[in-house]
Amino acid sequence: MSAVSREQVEKTLSGIKDPNIEQDLISAKAVKDISIDGDAVSISLEFSYPIEGSKQELTNSINAAMNEQGLSDCNIDISSKIVSHSVQKGVSLLANVKNTIAVASGKGGVGKSTTSINLALALQAEGATVGILDADIYGPSQPRMLGLQGKPDSVDGKTVEPKVSYGVQSMSIGYLIEEDTPMIWRGPMVTGALEQLLNETNWKDLDYLIIDLPPGTGDIQLTLCQKIPVSGAVIVTTPQDIALLDAKKALKMFEKVNVPVLGIIENMSTHICSECGHEEHIFGSGGGEQMAKQYGVDLIGSLPLDIKIREGVDNGKPTVAMEPDSEITMNYRDIARRTAAKLAQQSKDYSSKFPKIVIENN
């Protein structure tokens, strides 16, 4: 048998799709290196998003395709290199944070905060370093969901250290006030407080910072989206018409401030009975998919209304952290990969490559 050629290998790889985007491995520029020694082939793949959960599937697909070409001796190495992506014009990236993903909903009660924390944990499970900012000043919920309490540490008296739970860095106004203390603040105070939490927290080398935005599309939300750096946004909705109406407003809000919407997550898409396991669409069906088609964005996942998800966050034990091998966790991890893959297709940020020009008067 004649030795395999690089062209053969590339042609084979061009027939295999990245499992998280609709592109083949060659078009997606995931092939970092191909080396050939007789019939032995080594393939190095590098993705610009965390891909831990897809490695085995991808390896199996490549080996199967290579075997069809008569190549059984194939070594495959898969890695990730996460880079920064651009944010709105006139807004600077955060120090030590490569990407920020805003999680929003047009209305409350659709499970946005629960989705945010499990999305953060899922991205971490996929191999990324992740933080979460609780941007809901009026109703902070992340401290309870993460099982954290007490004030954050401050080394210099000017900045604060993020609190850490399950390996995820976090910051919330909820760490600075009592849980039952109402925040009776007007809009400018809320915006100012959030900017402080965002900019005066010593985030530690984050690949992704998830920003759990307050529900709604009013002045506060719009101001926040204009002042805080956002690489991409995710809209959380339920299938029912009234939630979809408000979710569409949230999508339009991001369009106004030039933030790309990475996709829609349909939460509570089905209800799973805790007694018999019966599944039904109690909030209707297909709403998220119809909205995605209408606005030309992706439906990046659907999540069930399951009592385990609710009990987990209420007790500071999120599903992805406590049940890493469960079907629900696998669902969250699929959503995390698709979200990060969509962000990886956005324009990159090159500001760190440019030299800083300083003009001094001598």
Residue frames as qw, qx, qy, qz and C-alpha x, y, z in Angstrom:
[[0.000, 0.887, 0.462, 0.000, 0.00, 0.00, 0.00],
 [0.391, 0.513, -0.035, 0.763, 1.35, 3.48, -0.91],
 [0.266, -0.237, -0.484, 0.799, 1.99, 6.01, 1.83],
 [0.029, 0.823, 0.561, -0.084, -0.87, 8.28, 2.73],
 [0.333, 0.378, 0.099, 0.858, -0.69, 11.88, 1.53],
 [0.027, -0.246, -0.399, 0.883, -1.51, 15.11, 3.36],
 [0.366, 0.013, -0.341, -0.866, -4.13, 15.83, 0.69],
 [0.504, -0.235, -0.809, -0.190, -5.88, 12.54, 1.54],
 [0.309, -0.336, -0.675, 0.579, -6.00, 13.41, 5.23],
 [0.098, 0.203, 0.099, -0.969, -7.25, 16.96, 4.56],
 [0.436, -0.092, -0.566, -0.694, -9.94, 15.64, 2.23],
 [0.469, -0.322, -0.818, 0.085, -11.09, 13.19, 4.90],
 [0.201, -0.343, -0.500, 0.770, -11.18, 15.93, 7.55],
 [0.196, 0.060, -0.189, -0.960, -13.15, 18.19, 5.21],
 [0.503, -0.255, -0.683, -0.465, -15.93, 15.61, 5.37],
 [0.470, -0.403, -0.698, 0.359, -16.19, 15.77, 9.17],
 [0.137, -0.786, -0.183, -0.574, -18.18, 18.55, 10.84],
 [0.049, 0.221, -0.573, 0.787, -17.33, 20.40, 14.01],
 [0.227, -0.429, -0.874, 0.022, -20.10, 18.98, 16.24],
 [0.138, -0.627, -0.487, 0.593, -20.99, 22.43, 17.60],
 [0.225, 0.626, -0.105, -0.739, -21.04, 24.57, 14.45],
 [0.802, 0.477, 0.344, -0.107, -22.21, 23.86, 10.92],
 [0.336, 0.819, -0.445, -0.133, -18.71, 23.79, 9.41],
 [0.958, 0.082, -0.210, 0.178, -16.26, 21.06, 8.52],
 [0.709, -0.571, 0.018, 0.415, -12.95, 20.89, 10.37],
 [0.555, 0.143, 0.258, 0.778, -10.96, 22.41, 7.49],
 [0.018, 0.707, 0.327, 0.626, -13.36, 25.33, 6.91],
 [0.536, -0.820, -0.190, -0.070, -13.54, 25.93, 10.67],
 [0.327, 0.722, -0.459, 0.401, -9.72, 26.24, 10.70],
 [0.773, -0.558, 0.204, -0.222, -9.57, 23.72, 13.53],
 [0.952, 0.108, -0.043, 0.282, -6.67, 21.73, 12.00],
 [0.281, -0.906, 0.275, 0.156, -3.49, 22.95, 13.65],
 [0.015, -0.619, 0.754, 0.222, -1.09, 20.34, 12.32],
 [0.969, 0.162, 0.057, -0.175, -0.92, 17.12, 10.29],
 [0.061, -0.665, 0.733, 0.132, 2.19, 14.95, 10.38],
 [0.950, 0.209, -0.055, -0.226, 2.68, 11.75, 8.41],
 [0.177, -0.586, 0.789, 0.060, 5.26, 9.01, 8.95],
 [0.014, 0.021, -0.970, -0.243, 4.61, 6.21, 6.47],
 [0.342, -0.460, -0.715, -0.399, 1.10, 4.97, 7.28],
 [0.362, -0.514, -0.580, 0.518, 1.08, 6.61, 10.72],
 [0.045, 0.641, 0.255, 0.722, -0.86, 9.89, 10.85],
 [0.293, -0.416, -0.537, 0.673, -0.90, 12.43, 13.67],
 [0.008, -0.668, -0.408, -0.623, -3.58, 15.10, 13.65],
 [0.245, -0.279, -0.474, 0.798, -3.59, 18.09, 15.98],
 [0.076, -0.697, -0.525, -0.483, -6.86, 20.02, 16.31],
 [0.216, -0.199, -0.415, 0.861, -7.24, 23.31, 18.15],
 [0.078, -0.717, -0.618, -0.311, -10.63, 24.90, 18.80],
 [0.105, 0.349, -0.173, 0.915, -11.31, 28.47, 19.88],
 [0.614, -0.437, 0.058, -0.654, -13.87, 27.40, 22.47],
 [0.341, -0.335, 0.830, -0.287, -13.92, 24.75, 25.24],
 [0.715, 0.204, -0.452, -0.493, -14.78, 21.36, 23.79],
 [0.200, -0.339, 0.880, -0.266, -14.11, 18.75, 26.48],
 [0.648, 0.158, 0.603, -0.437, -17.51, 17.07, 26.11],
 [0.762, 0.573, -0.021, -0.302, -17.17, 16.62, 22.33],
 [0.039, -0.672, 0.718, 0.176, -13.62, 15.21, 22.26],
 [0.479, -0.077, 0.874, -0.008, -14.57, 11.54, 22.28],
 [0.630, 0.605, 0.433, -0.224, -17.32, 11.95, 19.68],
 [0.353, 0.860, -0.277, -0.243, -14.95, 13.86, 17.42],
 [0.204, -0.528, 0.816, 0.119, -12.12, 11.36, 17.89],
 [0.594, 0.170, 0.782, -0.081, -14.46, 8.48, 17.04],
 [0.582, 0.748, 0.202, -0.246, -15.72, 10.28, 13.91],
 [0.194, 0.807, -0.514, -0.217, -12.19, 10.97, 12.66],
 [0.342, -0.331, 0.878, 0.047, -10.99, 7.41, 13.36],
 [0.658, 0.383, 0.628, -0.164, -14.03, 5.95, 11.56],
 [0.515, 0.827, -0.035, -0.223, -13.42, 8.18, 8.53],
 [0.013, 0.716, -0.683, -0.144, -9.70, 7.31, 8.50],
 [0.542, -0.103, 0.833, -0.046, -10.44, 3.60, 8.77],
 [0.692, 0.597, 0.351, -0.201, -12.61, 3.86, 5.66],
 [0.410, 0.841, -0.339, -0.101, -9.49, 5.13, 3.90],
 [0.918, 0.129, -0.316, 0.203, -7.52, 2.15, 5.17],
 [0.231, 0.552, -0.466, 0.652, -5.72, 4.17, 7.87],
 [0.731, -0.521, -0.439, -0.042, -5.88, 2.47, 11.26],
 [0.634, -0.249, -0.265, 0.682, -2.79, 4.05, 12.80],
 [0.061, 0.706, 0.189, 0.680, -4.05, 7.55, 13.63],
 [0.411, -0.345, -0.506, 0.675, -3.11, 9.68, 16.64],
 [0.038, -0.738, -0.368, -0.564, -5.49, 12.57, 17.38],
 [0.341, -0.262, -0.450, 0.783, -4.81, 15.43, 19.77],
 [0.079, -0.747, -0.464, -0.468, -7.62, 17.91, 20.55],
 [0.367, -0.307, -0.392, 0.786, -7.13, 21.13, 22.49],
 [0.042, 0.896, 0.423, 0.130, -8.70, 24.57, 23.00],
 [0.394, -0.077, -0.093, 0.911, -7.29, 28.08, 22.87],
 [0.008, -0.833, -0.552, 0.026, -9.84, 30.69, 23.94],
 [0.350, 0.122, 0.058, 0.927, -9.21, 34.25, 22.77],
 [0.089, 0.491, 0.382, -0.778, -10.89, 37.61, 23.41],
 [0.241, 0.541, 0.661, 0.461, -13.74, 38.82, 21.22],
 [0.080, 0.254, 0.034, 0.963, -14.77, 42.38, 20.53],
 [0.037, -0.578, -0.686, 0.441, -17.36, 44.26, 22.58],
 [0.218, 0.894, 0.390, 0.030, -19.45, 47.37, 21.85],
 [0.460, 0.516, -0.018, 0.722, -17.64, 50.38, 20.39],
 [0.133, -0.699, 0.157, -0.685, -16.48, 52.85, 23.03],
 [0.794, -0.530, 0.154, -0.257, -16.50, 50.20, 25.78],
 [0.178, 0.627, -0.751, 0.105, -13.24, 48.67, 27.05],
 [0.793, -0.074, -0.604, -0.016, -12.65, 45.03, 27.87],
 [0.657, -0.724, 0.123, -0.171, -12.31, 44.13, 31.53],
 [0.067, 0.661, -0.736, 0.130, -8.88, 43.38, 32.94],
 [0.159, -0.229, 0.949, -0.148, -8.22, 39.63, 33.12],
 [0.612, 0.364, 0.603, -0.359, -11.51, 38.78, 31.36],
 [0.228, -0.081, 0.716, 0.654, -11.37, 37.52, 27.76],
 [0.220, -0.306, -0.652, -0.658, -15.10, 37.37, 27.04],
 [0.268, 0.123, 0.569, -0.767, -18.34, 38.51, 28.65],
 [0.201, -0.285, -0.822, -0.450, -21.66, 36.79, 27.94],
 [0.351, -0.059, 0.309, -0.882, -24.84, 38.54, 29.06],
 [0.107, -0.310, -0.940, -0.090, -27.77, 36.30, 29.96],
 [0.235, 0.060, 0.123, -0.962, -31.04, 38.21, 29.65],
 [0.051, 0.471, 0.875, 0.098, -34.80, 37.80, 29.61],
 [0.095, -0.467, -0.269, -0.837, -37.54, 40.25, 28.83],
 [0.612, -0.563, -0.056, -0.552, -39.40, 39.30, 32.00],
 [0.217, -0.450, 0.777, -0.383, -38.80, 37.68, 35.36],
 [0.754, -0.040, 0.493, -0.433, -39.75, 34.14, 36.31],
 [0.833, 0.453, -0.230, -0.221, -38.36, 32.34, 33.26],
 [0.936, -0.251, 0.123, 0.213, -35.37, 30.80, 35.06],
 [0.461, 0.826, -0.215, 0.245, -32.71, 33.20, 33.81],
 [0.243, -0.761, 0.548, -0.248, -30.55, 33.14, 36.96],
 [0.852, -0.167, 0.490, -0.074, -30.80, 29.35, 37.25],
 [0.825, 0.531, 0.100, 0.167, -29.74, 29.07, 33.61],
 [0.189, 0.895, -0.338, 0.221, -26.89, 31.54, 34.17],
 [0.456, -0.636, 0.605, -0.148, -25.26, 29.65, 37.02],
 [0.868, 0.029, 0.496, 0.026, -25.63, 26.25, 35.38],
 [0.665, 0.732, -0.016, 0.149, -24.28, 27.70, 32.10],
 [0.035, -0.853, 0.488, -0.181, -21.24, 29.04, 33.99],
 [0.656, -0.385, 0.641, -0.101, -20.65, 25.65, 35.63],
 [0.874, 0.361, 0.323, 0.025, -21.13, 23.88, 32.29],
 [0.461, 0.840, -0.246, 0.145, -18.54, 26.08, 30.57],
 [0.294, -0.702, 0.627, -0.165, -16.15, 25.25, 33.40],
 [0.827, -0.067, 0.553, -0.077, -16.86, 21.53, 32.97],
 [0.778, 0.612, 0.114, 0.083, -15.97, 21.97, 29.29],
 [0.788, 0.028, -0.013, 0.615, -12.51, 23.24, 30.27],
 [0.180, 0.711, 0.052, 0.678, -12.85, 27.03, 30.64],
 [0.295, -0.212, -0.519, 0.774, -12.09, 29.37, 33.55],
 [0.156, -0.611, -0.558, -0.539, -15.37, 31.04, 34.38],
 [0.058, -0.152, -0.506, 0.847, -16.86, 33.77, 36.57],
 [0.083, -0.648, -0.688, -0.317, -20.38, 35.09, 37.11],
 [0.032, 0.036, -0.229, 0.972, -21.51, 38.61, 37.89],
 [0.022, -0.622, -0.772, 0.126, -24.94, 38.97, 39.49],
 [0.119, 0.176, 0.167, 0.963, -26.12, 42.19, 37.82],
 [0.373, -0.639, -0.549, -0.389, -29.56, 42.09, 39.44],
 [0.118, 0.287, -0.458, 0.833, -29.05, 44.76, 42.11],
 [0.558, -0.287, 0.076, -0.775, -32.70, 44.71, 43.22],
 [0.922, -0.159, 0.134, -0.326, -33.01, 40.93, 43.47],
 [0.206, 0.594, -0.777, -0.014, -29.59, 39.24, 43.74],
 [0.937, -0.127, 0.069, -0.319, -29.93, 35.46, 43.73],
 [0.704, 0.460, -0.524, 0.132, -26.50, 34.08, 42.87],
 [0.100, -0.508, 0.709, -0.478, -25.18, 33.98, 46.49],
 [0.750, -0.095, 0.467, -0.459, -27.97, 31.58, 47.48],
 [0.896, 0.383, -0.112, -0.193, -27.63, 29.55, 44.28],
 [0.556, 0.544, -0.566, 0.273, -23.88, 29.16, 44.87],
 [0.795, -0.456, -0.375, 0.139, -24.30, 28.45, 48.60],
 [0.500, 0.187, -0.244, 0.810, -22.21, 31.51, 49.54],
 [0.274, -0.909, -0.286, -0.131, -22.57, 34.24, 52.13],
 [0.595, -0.597, 0.016, 0.538, -20.43, 36.85, 53.86],
 [0.210, 0.934, -0.120, -0.262, -18.54, 39.83, 52.54],
 [0.848, 0.424, -0.098, 0.302, -15.77, 39.40, 49.97],
 [0.666, -0.467, 0.012, 0.582, -12.16, 39.98, 51.00],
 [0.340, 0.923, -0.025, 0.177, -10.27, 43.15, 50.10],
 [0.809, -0.073, -0.114, 0.572, -6.47, 43.17, 50.10],
 [0.369, 0.184, 0.010, 0.911, -5.93, 46.87, 49.32],
 [0.022, 0.520, 0.506, -0.688, -9.16, 48.39, 50.65],
 [0.267, 0.440, -0.218, -0.829, -10.06, 49.57, 47.14],
 [0.589, 0.184, -0.617, -0.488, -10.83, 46.42, 45.22],
 [0.753, -0.234, 0.463, -0.405, -12.46, 43.12, 46.23],
 [0.047, -0.262, 0.942, 0.206, -11.64, 39.49, 45.61],
 [0.670, -0.054, -0.429, -0.603, -14.29, 37.38, 43.89],
 [0.642, -0.256, 0.623, -0.367, -15.89, 34.73, 46.06],
 [0.356, 0.319, -0.815, -0.328, -15.43, 31.20, 44.75],
 [0.698, -0.032, 0.582, -0.416, -17.82, 28.25, 44.82],
 [0.863, 0.287, 0.416, 0.009, -17.54, 25.03, 42.79],
 [0.613, -0.058, 0.392, 0.683, -14.49, 26.61, 41.12],
 [0.223, 0.709, 0.419, 0.521, -16.52, 29.50, 39.68],
 [0.243, -0.102, -0.248, 0.932, -15.57, 33.08, 40.62],
 [0.082, -0.715, -0.633, -0.286, -18.52, 35.31, 41.51],
 [0.120, -0.066, -0.277, 0.951, -19.52, 38.80, 42.61],
 [0.213, -0.630, -0.660, -0.349, -22.92, 40.08, 43.73],
 [0.200, -0.539, 0.169, -0.800, -24.41, 42.98, 45.71],
 [0.829, -0.399, -0.275, -0.280, -25.90, 40.13, 47.74],
 [0.755, -0.030, -0.426, 0.497, -22.49, 39.59, 49.39],
 [0.226, 0.250, -0.234, 0.912, -22.52, 43.16, 50.70],
 [0.460, -0.282, 0.098, -0.837, -26.05, 43.35, 52.16],
 [0.416, -0.004, 0.826, -0.381, -28.32, 41.14, 54.23],
 [0.105, 0.182, 0.895, 0.394, -30.46, 38.76, 52.19],
 [0.000, 0.701, 0.713, -0.019, -33.75, 40.39, 53.29],
 [0.143, -0.590, -0.069, 0.792, -32.57, 44.01, 52.83],
 [0.528, 0.728, 0.429, 0.090, -34.41, 45.80, 49.99],
 [0.432, -0.097, 0.230, 0.866, -32.38, 47.96, 47.58],
 [0.179, 0.861, 0.446, -0.164, -34.42, 51.17, 47.37],
 [0.341, -0.419, 0.325, 0.776, -32.22, 52.83, 44.74],
 [0.531, 0.741, 0.072, -0.405, -32.94, 54.85, 41.64],
 [0.871, 0.477, 0.055, 0.102, -31.52, 53.94, 38.22],
 [0.351, 0.804, -0.390, 0.280, -28.24, 55.92, 38.27],
 [0.454, -0.607, 0.590, -0.277, -27.29, 54.44, 41.66],
 [0.927, 0.040, 0.362, -0.084, -27.95, 50.94, 40.38],
 [0.743, 0.637, -0.101, 0.180, -25.84, 51.51, 37.28],
 [0.047, 0.812, -0.487, 0.318, -23.02, 52.99, 39.34],
 [0.687, -0.427, 0.542, -0.227, -23.08, 50.11, 41.80],
 [0.943, 0.241, 0.228, 0.020, -22.93, 47.56, 39.01],
 [0.540, 0.759, -0.267, 0.247, -20.02, 49.31, 37.31],
 [0.255, -0.717, 0.576, -0.300, -18.16, 49.21, 40.62],
 [0.854, -0.168, 0.470, -0.145, -18.84, 45.51, 41.12],
 [0.862, 0.492, 0.079, 0.091, -17.69, 44.82, 37.59],
 [0.476, 0.757, -0.264, 0.361, -14.56, 46.97, 37.50],
 [0.192, -0.707, 0.529, -0.428, -13.39, 46.75, 41.12],
 [0.932, -0.204, 0.270, -0.130, -13.44, 42.96, 41.37],
 [0.070, -0.648, 0.721, 0.235, -10.08, 41.26, 40.88],
 [0.935, 0.250, 0.054, -0.245, -11.20, 38.63, 38.38],
 [0.470, -0.526, 0.670, 0.230, -8.56, 35.94, 37.90],
 [0.004, -0.324, 0.796, 0.511, -7.76, 35.16, 34.24],
 [0.607, 0.337, 0.592, -0.408, -11.31, 34.42, 33.10],
 [0.200, 0.100, 0.772, 0.596, -12.08, 32.91, 29.71],
 [0.218, -0.535, -0.577, -0.577, -15.76, 33.82, 30.22],
 [0.069, 0.115, 0.549, -0.825, -17.61, 36.09, 32.60],
 [0.124, -0.531, -0.780, -0.306, -21.34, 35.33, 32.65],
 [0.091, -0.039, 0.242, -0.965, -23.38, 38.47, 33.44],
 [0.067, -0.503, -0.861, 0.036, -26.77, 37.61, 34.91],
 [0.037, -0.244, -0.123, -0.961, -28.71, 40.73, 33.87],
 [0.302, 0.250, 0.603, -0.695, -31.83, 41.93, 35.72],
 [0.317, 0.468, 0.800, 0.199, -35.11, 41.02, 33.96],
 [0.192, 0.861, 0.321, -0.344, -36.79, 43.57, 31.70],
 [0.571, 0.355, 0.319, 0.668, -35.82, 45.96, 28.91],
 [0.099, -0.958, -0.265, 0.040, -36.19, 49.34, 30.59],
 [0.162, 0.938, -0.237, 0.196, -33.79, 52.23, 31.09],
 [0.559, -0.648, 0.518, -0.010, -31.63, 50.40, 33.63],
 [0.855, 0.070, 0.479, 0.186, -31.10, 47.39, 31.36],
 [0.591, 0.760, 0.115, 0.244, -30.39, 49.58, 28.34],
 [0.082, -0.927, 0.337, -0.143, -27.89, 51.72, 30.27],
 [0.719, -0.441, 0.533, 0.069, -26.14, 48.61, 31.58],
 [0.826, 0.307, 0.406, 0.240, -25.82, 47.20, 28.07],
 [0.399, 0.879, -0.031, 0.259, -24.31, 50.48, 26.88],
 [0.185, -0.871, 0.400, -0.218, -21.77, 50.76, 29.71],
 [0.675, -0.413, 0.611, 0.004, -20.63, 47.23, 30.46],
 [0.214, 0.470, -0.733, -0.442, -18.57, 45.29, 27.91],
 [0.802, 0.125, 0.499, -0.304, -20.56, 42.45, 26.32],
 [0.117, -0.327, 0.802, 0.486, -19.05, 40.05, 23.77],
 [0.347, -0.152, -0.763, -0.524, -22.36, 38.32, 23.11],
 [0.477, -0.129, 0.403, -0.770, -25.80, 37.78, 24.62],
 [0.176, -0.161, -0.962, -0.129, -28.07, 34.83, 25.29],
 [0.491, -0.215, -0.006, -0.844, -31.85, 35.23, 25.63],
 [0.009, -0.098, -0.967, 0.233, -33.72, 32.94, 28.04],
 [0.527, -0.059, -0.108, -0.841, -37.45, 32.43, 27.47],
 [0.467, 0.105, 0.845, -0.240, -40.21, 29.93, 28.10],
 [0.179, 0.213, 0.795, 0.540, -42.38, 28.62, 25.23],
 [0.094, 0.717, 0.655, -0.219, -45.51, 30.53, 26.26],
 [0.337, 0.714, 0.335, 0.514, -46.56, 33.52, 24.13],
 [0.256, -0.960, -0.082, -0.085, -46.40, 36.14, 26.91],
 [0.655, -0.564, 0.294, 0.409, -42.77, 35.26, 27.72],
 [0.635, 0.248, 0.451, 0.576, -41.83, 35.23, 24.04],
 [0.146, 0.915, 0.257, 0.274, -43.23, 38.74, 23.56],
 [0.365, -0.911, 0.178, 0.076, -40.86, 40.08, 26.21],
 [0.755, -0.238, 0.427, 0.437, -37.94, 37.93, 25.01],
 [0.542, 0.599, 0.359, 0.468, -38.28, 39.58, 21.59],
 [0.081, -0.985, -0.007, -0.152, -37.94, 42.98, 23.27],
 [0.636, -0.637, 0.344, 0.267, -34.72, 41.82, 24.94],
 [0.728, 0.177, 0.450, 0.485, -33.37, 40.67, 21.58],
 [0.297, 0.841, 0.243, 0.382, -34.20, 44.06, 20.03],
 [0.377, -0.917, 0.108, 0.069, -32.47, 45.82, 22.93],
 [0.693, -0.369, 0.428, 0.448, -29.19, 44.05, 22.17],
 [0.569, 0.516, 0.422, 0.482, -29.54, 44.91, 18.49],
 [0.016, 0.977, 0.133, 0.167, -29.84, 48.61, 19.43],
 [0.380, -0.848, 0.356, 0.102, -26.54, 48.54, 21.35],
 [0.582, 0.627, -0.509, -0.093, -24.76, 46.41, 18.69],
 [0.394, -0.400, 0.805, -0.190, -24.30, 43.31, 20.84],
 [0.483, 0.144, -0.757, -0.416, -24.53, 40.03, 18.88],
 [0.781, -0.205, 0.320, -0.496, -27.21, 37.63, 20.13],
 [0.024, -0.380, 0.918, 0.114, -25.57, 34.21, 20.26],
 [0.354, -0.169, -0.866, -0.311, -28.86, 32.39, 20.57],
 [0.602, -0.374, 0.037, -0.705, -32.02, 31.59, 22.48],
 [0.131, 0.056, -0.955, 0.262, -32.41, 29.10, 25.32],
 [0.606, -0.354, -0.328, -0.632, -35.94, 27.81, 25.78],
 [0.015, -0.189, 0.824, -0.534, -36.35, 27.01, 29.48],
 [0.467, 0.180, 0.660, -0.560, -39.18, 24.93, 30.95],
 [0.370, 0.235, -0.593, -0.676, -39.85, 23.59, 27.46],
 [0.682, -0.204, -0.643, -0.284, -41.32, 20.41, 28.91],
 [0.518, -0.532, 0.431, -0.513, -42.42, 19.30, 32.38],
 [0.540, 0.148, -0.828, 0.033, -41.12, 15.99, 33.69],
 [0.733, -0.538, -0.098, -0.405, -43.31, 14.42, 36.40],
 [0.055, -0.586, 0.738, -0.330, -41.22, 13.52, 39.45],
 [0.720, -0.124, 0.558, -0.392, -43.52, 10.55, 40.19],
 [0.854, 0.277, 0.438, -0.048, -43.94, 8.79, 36.86],
 [0.437, -0.289, 0.516, 0.678, -41.50, 10.54, 34.51],
 [0.422, 0.679, 0.576, 0.170, -44.26, 11.58, 32.12],
 [0.282, -0.235, 0.171, 0.914, -43.23, 14.53, 29.92],
 [0.239, 0.751, 0.601, 0.129, -45.63, 17.20, 28.66],
 [0.282, 0.284, 0.119, 0.909, -45.54, 20.71, 27.18],
 [0.169, -0.687, -0.630, 0.321, -47.42, 22.61, 29.89],
 [0.062, -0.678, -0.015, 0.733, -46.25, 26.02, 28.60],
 [0.640, 0.717, -0.011, -0.275, -46.85, 25.21, 24.94],
 [0.772, -0.154, 0.452, 0.420, -44.26, 24.08, 22.43],
 [0.602, 0.446, 0.390, 0.535, -42.13, 25.40, 19.59],
 [0.031, -0.981, -0.172, 0.080, -42.13, 29.02, 20.76],
 [0.422, -0.701, 0.369, 0.441, -38.36, 29.35, 21.05],
 [0.551, 0.076, 0.660, 0.505, -37.81, 27.69, 17.68],
 [0.290, 0.795, 0.483, 0.226, -40.31, 30.02, 15.97],
 [0.175, -0.961, 0.034, 0.213, -38.67, 33.07, 17.56],
 [0.545, -0.428, 0.513, 0.506, -35.24, 31.87, 16.45],
 [0.483, 0.371, 0.636, 0.473, -36.42, 31.49, 12.85],
 [0.112, 0.924, 0.363, 0.043, -38.21, 34.85, 12.90],
 [0.156, -0.960, 0.182, 0.146, -35.10, 36.76, 13.96],
 [0.718, 0.589, -0.341, 0.145, -32.44, 34.66, 12.27],
 [0.168, -0.639, 0.676, -0.327, -30.73, 33.49, 15.47],
 [0.485, 0.105, -0.868, -0.018, -30.04, 30.00, 16.77],
 [0.789, -0.488, 0.023, -0.371, -32.08, 28.03, 19.27],
 [0.287, 0.568, -0.737, 0.227, -29.05, 26.79, 21.20],
 [0.229, 0.007, -0.936, 0.266, -30.94, 24.52, 23.55],
 [0.601, -0.461, -0.248, -0.604, -34.12, 23.56, 25.41],
 [0.106, 0.210, -0.814, 0.531, -34.29, 22.73, 29.10],
 [0.437, -0.455, -0.746, -0.214, -37.01, 20.90, 31.03],
 [0.431, -0.588, 0.206, -0.653, -39.03, 22.09, 34.02],
 [0.757, -0.049, -0.636, 0.143, -37.57, 19.63, 36.49],
 [0.585, -0.792, -0.090, -0.149, -37.87, 19.76, 40.27],
 [0.839, -0.228, -0.024, 0.493, -34.22, 18.73, 40.68],
 [0.410, 0.462, 0.066, 0.784, -33.02, 21.90, 38.93],
 [0.293, -0.770, -0.096, -0.559, -35.16, 24.10, 41.21],
 [0.807, -0.583, -0.081, 0.045, -34.21, 22.24, 44.40],
 [0.792, 0.077, -0.055, 0.604, -30.54, 22.41, 43.48],
 [0.249, 0.506, -0.027, 0.825, -30.28, 26.20, 43.16],
 [0.504, -0.732, -0.135, -0.437, -32.56, 26.81, 46.16],
 [0.849, -0.517, 0.015, 0.106, -30.14, 24.82, 48.32],
 [0.087, -0.864, 0.463, 0.179, -26.92, 26.21, 46.87],
 [0.548, -0.213, 0.781, 0.213, -26.25, 22.97, 45.01],
 [0.522, 0.541, -0.235, -0.616, -26.65, 23.62, 41.25],
 [0.949, 0.182, 0.194, -0.171, -27.40, 20.59, 39.10],
 [0.685, 0.637, -0.328, 0.131, -24.27, 20.78, 36.92],
 [0.006, 0.641, -0.662, 0.387, -22.01, 20.78, 39.99],
 [0.572, -0.274, 0.632, -0.445, -23.88, 18.16, 42.02],
 [0.828, 0.216, 0.506, -0.109, -24.98, 15.75, 39.27],
 [0.015, -0.637, 0.519, 0.570, -22.14, 15.92, 36.71],
 [0.109, -0.082, 0.920, 0.368, -23.21, 12.75, 34.87],
 [0.397, 0.485, 0.662, -0.411, -26.96, 13.44, 34.73],
 [0.411, 0.524, 0.610, 0.429, -28.91, 13.94, 31.52],
 [0.014, -0.969, -0.241, 0.044, -29.77, 17.51, 32.56],
 [0.406, -0.719, 0.317, 0.467, -26.08, 18.34, 33.06],
 [0.521, 0.060, 0.644, 0.556, -25.25, 16.90, 29.64],
 [0.237, 0.803, 0.502, 0.219, -27.97, 19.19, 28.23],
 [0.194, -0.953, 0.018, 0.230, -26.43, 22.24, 29.92],
 [0.513, -0.457, 0.498, 0.529, -22.98, 21.25, 28.63],
 [0.475, 0.433, 0.619, 0.452, -24.31, 20.94, 25.07],
 [0.064, 0.950, 0.293, 0.082, -25.75, 24.46, 25.42],
 [0.410, -0.800, 0.216, 0.381, -22.46, 25.75, 26.86],
 [0.557, -0.116, 0.580, 0.584, -20.44, 24.38, 23.92],
 [0.342, 0.648, 0.555, 0.394, -22.87, 25.78, 21.36],
 [0.129, -0.974, -0.153, 0.103, -22.87, 29.18, 23.09],
 [0.453, -0.662, 0.370, 0.469, -19.07, 29.35, 23.21],
 [0.546, 0.144, 0.636, 0.527, -18.80, 28.09, 19.62],
 [0.228, 0.848, 0.426, 0.218, -21.17, 30.83, 18.42],
 [0.247, -0.936, 0.084, 0.235, -19.08, 33.42, 20.25],
 [0.603, -0.341, 0.505, 0.516, -15.91, 31.99, 18.69],
 [0.480, 0.470, 0.568, 0.476, -17.34, 32.87, 15.26],
 [0.005, 0.976, 0.206, -0.067, -17.69, 36.56, 16.21],
 [0.460, 0.751, -0.233, 0.412, -14.99, 39.14, 15.48],
 [0.759, -0.259, -0.341, 0.490, -11.95, 38.93, 17.68],
 [0.202, -0.978, 0.006, 0.046, -10.51, 41.71, 19.81],
 [0.782, 0.308, -0.106, 0.532, -7.03, 42.84, 18.76],
 [0.141, -0.950, 0.057, -0.273, -6.64, 45.81, 21.12],
 [0.731, -0.606, 0.266, 0.170, -4.02, 43.97, 23.18],
 [0.806, 0.202, 0.276, 0.483, -1.89, 43.59, 20.02],
 [0.293, 0.841, 0.094, 0.445, -1.67, 47.32, 19.39],
 [0.504, 0.000, -0.371, 0.780, 1.10, 49.35, 21.00],
 [0.204, -0.867, -0.413, 0.188, -0.02, 51.98, 23.49],
 [0.425, 0.492, 0.035, 0.759, 1.08, 55.45, 22.36],
 [0.403, -0.762, -0.344, 0.372, 1.80, 57.90, 25.15],
 [0.346, 0.707, 0.052, 0.614, 2.48, 61.56, 24.38],
 [0.566, -0.589, -0.289, 0.499, 4.58, 63.37, 26.98],
 [0.156, 0.958, -0.012, 0.241, 5.42, 67.05, 27.26],
 [0.777, -0.098, -0.180, 0.596, 9.13, 67.48, 27.77]]
